[in-house]
Amino acid sequence: MAAASAESIANERLRAYRLLKVLTYAAFCNGPKASMNHSHQLLGISNAIVDILAQVDEQFIAEIGAERGAMNLIDENRARELYDKMGPAKEMSGGSVANSVAGFANLGGDAAYIGHVHEDHLGEIFNRDMRSLGIDIRLQPATDGAPTARSYILITPDAQRTMNTYLGSCTELGVDDVTAATVATPRLILLEAYVWDIAEGPALAKQAMTIAAENGSTVALSLSDSFCVERHRDAFACVVRDGVQIVIADEDEINALLQTDSLDASLQALRDYDNLFVITRSDKGSVIVQGDTHIVQAAIPVEKLVDTTGAGDAYCAGFLYGWANDWPLEECARLATHCGTQVIQQLGARIEPGLLDSYSPSSPLT
């Protein structure tokens, strides 16, 4: 009990320190401070997956019969088989929105998370890793059901990632896990589109949006991938019209949502929406659209790609960090680009602590 108490105190101190840093930086930038009437700045709700990252050669990909560069779904037996064949690997909490929440926290944001893990070795890794960043984990590990989800991310020398994912326990996230008590009153709720793939996903997402509306929380939706959008296009179109205020997507995902064949056509269609759309375009930069606001942010060239695993997740973290601290949208996009650029030059999807210290805001920032 003493150790648990000490860990709890340490985490609270870390959260307090990071909140102080947020407010200090906001004051430095002469921007308005985030509201103090919320339990957290950001709450993520998503599939909780442990990322197991390893650098491999092309021969290894061929030997295991995986589709190079794709996300391959596997069963529990296949997961064990791959783990036995892999060499040295790095294990850390993962999943798209969980990566963004972790990055948000490492920038200094105050974050919480709802996701389903099992009471096993990987579940312990996931929760311990997130808590070490000061993130408030809102659910206890399950004592029954499937093992904790994991994704074997195999990275070839050209920085391409091939993902082999066992979904396991994360698919058991349900409506009973998303309540007024577990959600609390965050300023922003970030939903992952992959949630719609699980049995109670649409219902729990609707419940989260209902709680958000009652609490005055903003809801953001990360569209995950274009195939997911195609599977649930009608559902996403509905929530974007009623329930979601911010949409974060890459170019392919937004085109899939709007059923267009080009970004120009999508931008034309977005004139009919009031939402804030954050659209990433890889080496072409990003576009931020809301009503008459149209911001084009250039990419930052890099000499060597190491791992593209978390570029979009890091961009999302940086953008939402700026948004949660009331930065201008242009500055949100600049920080997001800085975050994404740093992450693709390292192994793994995680924004490391101190990254904000290397960022220089534009001047003046109002």
N, C-alpha and C positions, 0 to 999 in steps of 0.2 A: 504493500500500500504506500510506503514511503517513497519508493521509486516512482510509482504512478503519479503521486502527488507532486513530486519534484518535476516530472515531465510536463504535467499540466501547468504548473507555475511558469516553467520555462517557455512553453508555447504561448501563454497569455502575455508574457513579457515581450516575446518576439512580435506578436500581433500589435501590441501597444507601440513598440518601437517603429514598426512599419507604418502604422497610421500616423504617427508623429512626422515621419519622413514625408508621407504624402502631403500633409498639410503644410509643412515647411516648404516643399517644392512648389506647391500651388501658390503660396504667398510670394515666393521668389519670382514666379512667372507673372505675377500681378493678375492672375485669373481668379474667379470665384471658387471658394472652397466647396468640397462635396458636402451634401447635407448630412447632418449628424443624427437624423431621425430614422436611420435604417440600422438593422442588425449587422449587415455586412455591405460592402460595396458590390460584391459579386457572388452569386450562387450558381454553380454549374450543376446540371442534371444530365447524366449521360451513362453510357456503357463503361463500367470500370474494368479496365484491362491492364495487365502487367506487360510492358514492353520488354522483350528479351532481344537485345540487339547484338549482332555479330557481323564482322567483316568476312566475306567469303569470296571465292573466285567463281567464274562462270561455270566451271566444271561441277562445282557443288550444286548449283541451281539445276543443272541438267541431270545430275545423279538422283536428286530427290523428286524429279518430275514436276517441279512447280512451274507455273506460268510466270515467266520473268516480268517483273515490273507490275504485277497484278496483286490484288488482295485475294488470297485463296482461303476459303473456309475449310477447316479440318475438324475431325472428331477427336475425342479424348485419346484414343489409341494412337492416332497419327501424331498428336501433340507429343506424347511420350517418346515415340520413335524419332521424331526430329530432334528433340532435346538430347537424346543419347548420341546422335550423329554430329551435333554442333561442337565446335571448339569453345574457347573462352568467349564469354558473353557478358553483357551489361544488363542488369535487371533493374527496372524502375517503373513507377506508376505511369500509366499511359492511357491511350484512348484519346481521341481528338479533343474533346472539350476538357477532359482532365488535364491534358497538356497545356491548354490555354489557361485554365485556372491556376496551374502550377506556375506558368510564366507570369501571370498577373500578380501572384503572390511574390515572386522573386523580383518583380519591379518595385515592390513596396505596397501593393494593394492588399486590402482586407477581404479575404475570400473564404467561402464555404463550399461544400461539395456533397451531393447526393448520388450515390452509386452503390451497386450490390456486389459484395465480395463474399467468399466463403471463409470460414474460420480454418484456414490452412496456411501453409508456408507462403504462398504467393499473395494471399489475402493480407497477411501480416506485412509483407513487403510493401504492398500498395498503400495501406493505411499509415504505416510508419513513415514512408517516404513523403506522403502528402502532409502529415502532421509536422514533420521536420521543417516544412516550409511555412508553418504557422497557419495552415488551412484547417478550418473547422469541419471535421468529418461528422456528418449528421446521422449516419446509420451505423448500427453495430453489425459485425460480420454474422452471416447466417451459420447456424450450426447443423443444418441439413440442406439437402439439395446438391446441385452440381459443384464441382471444384471451381476455383477462381479462374476467370477468363485470362488468356494470355495470347500475345501476338509475337511470333518469331519473325523479327525484321532482319532480313538477310541483305547486306549492303555490299554490292560489287564495286570494283575499283573506279567505275565511272559515276559513282554516287547514286546509282539506281537502287531503289528498295524493292524487294520482293517480300510480301507479307503473307504469313501463314497463321491464320487466326482461329483459335478455339474459343467460342463465345461463352460456354459454361455458365457460371453463376450470374453474369451480367444480364442475361436474358430473363432472370427471375425478379428483376426490379418491377414493382407493382404499384397499384393505386394506393395501397395502404402505407407505402413508404413516402408518399408525397402528401403531407398534411400541413395544416397551419403551424404546427409545432416544429416539424422538420424544416419547412421552408423558411419560417420566421418572416422577417420584413427586409429583405435585401433591396438595395437600390436597383439592381439589375439581375435578372435571371437569364442564364445562357442555356438554351436547350440544344441538344444534338439531334440532327435528323435521323441518325441511326436508331434512336429510341423508338421511332415508328415501326421498326422491324420486329420489335419484341411483342409478346402477346398482349400485355396491358399498356403498351407504349402510348397509343393514341389517347387512351383514357387518362393516363397519368399526366401526359402533356397538357391535356385540356384542364385537368385539375390544377396544375401549376399555373396556367394562364388565368384561371378563375381567382386563385389566391392572389396572384400578382395584381389583378384588377382591383381587388378589395383593399390591398395594401398600398396601392399607388406605385408598385414596382414596374419597371420597364422590362419587356421581354425581348430577348434577342434569339434568333434561330440561326445556327450554323448548318448549312445544307449538306455537309459531309462528303458526298460524291454524286456525280451526275446519274449513276445507275440507281442510287437511293432515291433521288428526285423523281426519276421516271417511275419507280415503283409506287410512289406516294404523291404524285403530282397534284391530284385533286385535293388531297388533304392539306398539302402545303399551301396551295393556292387559297384555300379557305382560311387558314390561320394567318396568312400574310395579310389578308383583307380584314381579319377580325381576331386579334389576340396577340400578334407579334408586331413590334414597332421597329426592330432593327433586323435586317437580313444580311448575313455574312456568307459570301459564296465566291467561288472562282468563276471564270468566264464560262466554262462548260456547264456548270451547275445553274447559273442564272439563265443561260440559253435554254436548258432543259426545262426549267420552271416555266418560262414564258413561251416555250415552244417556238423559238426563233432559231435562225441558222447563222446569226452573227451578233457580235456585241452591239454594233450600231442599231440593229433592229431591236435588241433588248432595251437599249437606252431610250429609244423612241417609245417603246411600250411602257417604260417606267414613269413616263410623264403623267400617267393616270393614277399613280400611287402617291400616298403621303409618307410612306415608310422611309427610313434611312437605309440605303443599300450600300454595302461595302463590298466591292468586287475586285478580287485579285487577278492578275494576268501574268504571273510568273515573271520572266525577264522583260515584259512590257510594262511592268509597274502595276498600278491599281487605279481604280476610279471610284469616287465617292459621289453618290447621287441622293439628293433629297429635294423634291420639289424643283425649284429653279436653281438650286445649288448643284454645281457640276465641277468636281475637283479631280484633276488628273495628277497623280503622283508618279514620278519616274522611279524606276528601279535603280539600285546601286550596283554597279558592276563588281564582280569578284574575280580574283585570279584563279582560284581553285575551289570547285565544289567538293565537299566531303560527304555530306549526307543531306538529301532533300526531305527527309522524313517529316520534319516538323515545321517547314516554312510557313504553311498556312496557319497552323496552330499558333505559332509565335506572332505572326502578323495580327491575328485575332486578339491575342493577349495585349499586345502593344496598343492597338486601336482602342480596345475597351478600357484599358488603363487610362488613356488620355480622356476618353469620353466620361468615365466615372469621376474624373477630377475636373470636369468642365473646361477642358481645353478646346480651342477652336478645332473644327474638323480637319483643317489643313495640317495642324500640328499633330493630331491623332494619326493621320496618314503617314506623316514623316516619322514619328516614333515607331509605328507599326512596321514600316519599311526597314528601319534600322534594326529592329528585333529579328525580322525574317532574314535579313542579310547576315547577321551574326550567326544565327542557328545553322544555316546551310554550310557554314565553314567549320563545323564541328560534328562529332558523332553524337547522335541523339537529338530528340525534339525539345529539349529543355532549355529555356532561357536561364542563364546562370545568374546568381546574385551579383549585384554590382553593375549590371549592364546599363542601367539608367545613368550611372556616373559617367559613362563614356558618351552620353548623348548630349548634344548641344542644341537647345531649343532655338527656333528662329527668333529674330529680334526685329521689332518688339513683339512680344506675345501678349495679346489682350483678349 
